[in-house]
Amino acid sequence: MNSYVSRETIIYLFNVLNLEESTIELGIKLSIKNNAPLPILLWSYGMLTIEELDKLYSFLFQKID
C-alpha cells in the first residue's frame, strides 16, 4: 500500500475540513503504522464524520480526473 499523502490532501484536511495539525499528523502516523488509507483511518478513529469522509473522497477523486 502506498502511504504517501499529497500536500494538497493535507492542505484540504487543514483548510477545508478544519482538522488540527496534530490530528493530521496523528492520522498520518497511524495510517503508516496500520498500513491503512488515511481517509478511512481518520473516519474509523472518529477524526472525521461520514459527511467529511464523503467530501474528502470527492476531493480525492476530482484530483484523479
C-alpha positions in Angstrom: 0.0 0.0 0.0 1.2 3.5 -0.8 1.4 5.5 2.4 2.1 8.7 0.6 -0.1 11.6 1.4 -0.1 14.6 -1.0 0.5 18.1 0.1 -2.9 19.1 -1.4 -4.7 16.5 0.7 -3.0 17.8 3.9 -4.0 21.4 2.9 -7.6 20.2 2.2 -7.8 18.5 5.6 -6.5 21.6 7.4 -8.2 24.4 5.5 -11.5 22.9 4.3 -12.3 20.2 6.9 -10.6 22.3 9.7 -8.7 19.4 11.2 -5.9 20.4 13.7 -2.3 20.0 12.5 -1.8 17.5 15.4 -4.8 15.5 14.3 -3.5 15.2 10.7 0.0 14.2 12.0 -1.5 11.5 14.2 -3.7 10.3 11.4 -0.7 10.0 9.0 1.4 8.2 11.7 -1.5 5.7 12.4 -2.1 5.3 8.7 1.5 4.3 8.1 1.6 2.1 11.2 -1.6 0.3 10.4 -1.0 0.2 6.6 -4.4 1.7 6.1 -5.8 4.5 3.8 -5.7 7.9 5.6 -9.3 8.8 4.9 -10.7 5.5 6.3 -8.4 5.7 9.3 -9.4 9.3 10.2 -13.1 8.2 10.0 -12.7 5.0 11.9 -10.9 6.8 14.8 -13.7 9.5 14.9 -11.5 12.3 13.5 -13.9 12.7 10.5 -17.6 12.4 10.3 -19.1 10.4 7.5 -20.0 13.6 5.7 -16.4 14.9 5.9 -15.2 11.5 4.7 -17.5 11.9 1.7 -16.2 15.4 1.0 -12.6 14.1 1.3 -13.2 11.3 -1.2 -15.0 13.7 -3.6 -11.9 15.9 -3.4 -9.5 13.0 -4.0 -11.5 11.6 -6.9 -11.7 15.0 -8.6 -7.9 15.1 -8.5 -7.8 11.8 -10.5 -9.8 13.2 -13.4 
